[in-house]
Amino acid sequence: MEKIAIDDVDVEVNPMEVHSVRRPISAALGFTDFAMNYFELEPGESFSGGMHTHYDQEEVFYVQEGTVTFDTEDGEVTVEEDEVIRFAPGEFQTGYNDSDDRVVGFAFGAPGAQHDWNELESLVYCRHCEAELGHGLELTDEGAFRLTCTECENSVTLG
């Protein structure tokens, strides 16, 4: 058995600095079978850097405080305080704080305590193809994200 206070978990932010507080609970406690991250999102901040999917994990978000907006392929979904939303592997989404108030919430992923970077795809605009297309994602040795267009293989590094 292991126990930890959320405030005792070090803050680790996304390399693109899209949120100011993310505490990787699963890493702090050595989870092996699912991921758990605590977030505090100020107005305009997001859970991730944009529309993406995990092919190797389902994702569940619990909003403890505030309201989160998720953009999905089917449109916009609002998740209120004490509500939960689930995304199956392969479902594209991005969640963000579109309100004037702080959001407190948790993101869970399973199976596995961490997703495989090779199993993640982001939808971003490709300057070469001049269209929003799927991009593979990898973490560079410097801690930045490298996105590679699945159509033209053009790469861009963020963060």
Secondary structure, 3 states (H helix, E strand, C coil): CCCCCHHHCCCCCCCCCCCCEEEEHHHHHCCCCCEEEEEEECCCCECCCCCEEECCCEEEEEEEECCEEEEECCEEEEECCCEEEEECCCCCEEEECCCCCCEEEEEEEECCCCCCHHHEEEEEEECCCCEEEEEEEEECCCCCEEEEECCCCCEEEEC
